[in-house]
Amino acid sequence: MSRNETSNPTGAARRSRVQTAGPLAQERLLRAAGELFYREGVRTVGVDAVVERAGVNKMSLYRQFSSKDDLVLAYLQQADQRFFNYVEKSFAMHPGEPAKQLQQYFDDLAVRASVEDYRGCPFVNVAVEFPDATHAARQFVFDQKARLLARLTELATAAIADDPVALAHGLGLLIEGVYAASQTYGPGCGAILAAPRVAALLIAAACPPAVAVS
């Protein structure tokens, strides 16, 4: 270690943090917050930990986000975009075949929920941490789940389900069950692996044979 490093061990880090601002700082902060919030929980992780992980100073954080709540909402917005990109990627595998699109989502979800470090649904995790239903984070989760349910209903309707809303709610319940099972039984557990088969039964029972999953 050089003399300069000994006399000022944090100098290099401080200089690099001063130079980090604007979009780059926001990108680093969101990446750090996403990793920490998902792995450890929103309430457990303080802004100091996010700043340290991001490699920026605290002033950079408050230039980008007015408060920790603001950072949490930005984290949720980013997670929401990734989630629906993932959902639509599954649906896109069977264009024009809505029953198969619904089935594909569960096939893919079972794979994703079997990854060793899977921590469940980030939106469910946040909802559990904020008991106040009027909190902005909880409101975001309500809206996110409602949009997913609307998308499932849209596909169930296109699949000519006898009761599209009921099918969407049944599939929504199964999705939430996968999230919960991944944390109570562990990623890749039997309950998760059974989810695609259960989804197939629900879809086949609700949709005409011509469009139901075989």
Sequence and secondary structure as in RCSB ss.txt:
>XXXX:A:sequence
MSRNETSNPTGAARRSRVQTAGPLAQERLLRAAGELFYREGVRTVGVDAVVERAGVNKMSLYRQFSSKDDLVLAY
LQQADQRFFNYVEKSFAMHPGEPAKQLQQYFDDLAVRASVEDYRGCPFVNVAVEFPDATHAARQFVFDQKARLLA
RLTELATAAIADDPVALAHGLGLLIEGVYAASQTYGPGCGAILAAPRVAALLIAAACPPAVAVS
>XXXX:A:secstr
  HHHHH TTHHHHHHHHH  HHHHHHHHHHHHHHHHHHH TTTS HHHHHHHHT  HHHHHHH SSHHHHHHHH
HHHHHHHHHHHHHHHHTTSTT HHHHHHHHHHHHHHHTTSTT    HHHHHHHH   TTSHHHHHHHHHHHHHHH
HHHHHHHHTT SSHHHHHHHHHHHHHHHHHHHHHT TT HHHHHHHHHHHHHHHHHS TTTS  
